[in-house]
Amino acid sequence: AGQTALMLAVSHGRQEMVRALLDCGADVNIQDDEGSTALMCASEHGRAEIVSLLLEQPG
């Protein structure tokens, strides 16, 4: 619970949506209710390309 739009896009593998959200300034460091970030979510779901995209982000 408490997932952001970025986390939902990541978990569903919607790479273009992830890119669009990042372009609009989505914060990659926000944590959900369990302390997970979008990067952790991407890793858990095996989304290697999205992991790389998230790691390219500043901050």
CORPE-V608312 format. One record per residue. N is the residue number from 1. RES is the residue in one small letter. PSI is psi in whole degrees, -180 to 180 (999 if undefined). OMEGA is omega in degrees with one decimal (* if undefined). Layout:
n = <N N>
res = <RES RES>
psi = <PSI PSI>
omega = <OMEGA OMEGA>
This chain:
n = <1 2 3 4 5 6 7 8 9 10 11 12 13 14 15 16 17 18 19 20 21 22 23 24 25 26 27 28 29 30 31 32 33 34 35 36 37 38 39 40 41 42 43 44 45 46 47 48 49 50 51 52 53 54 55 56 57 58 59>
res = <a g q t a l m l a v s h g r q e m v r a l l d c g a d v n i q d d e g s t a l m c a s e h g r a e i v s l l l e q p g>
psi = <162 21 145 169 -37 -45 -41 -43 -40 -50 -26 3 25 77 -42 -36 -41 -48 -43 -43 -41 -40 -27 4 19 137 116 -11 -3 139 146 -172 -19 3 9 146 174 -37 -44 -40 -44 -41 -45 -33 4 32 75 -41 -38 -37 -48 -43 -44 -38 -21 -13 142 154 999>
omega = <178.9 -179.0 176.7 175.6 178.5 179.3 179.3 177.9 178.2 -175.3 178.8 176.4 -177.4 -173.5 -179.9 176.3 176.2 179.9 -179.9 179.2 177.8 177.6 179.2 174.7 178.0 -178.3 -178.1 -174.8 179.0 179.5 174.9 -176.6 -179.6 178.2 180.0 175.2 177.2 178.9 178.0 178.5 179.1 179.1 -179.1 -177.8 177.7 -178.6 -173.1 -179.2 178.5 175.1 179.7 179.3 -180.0 -179.7 177.8 -174.5 175.8 176.1 *>
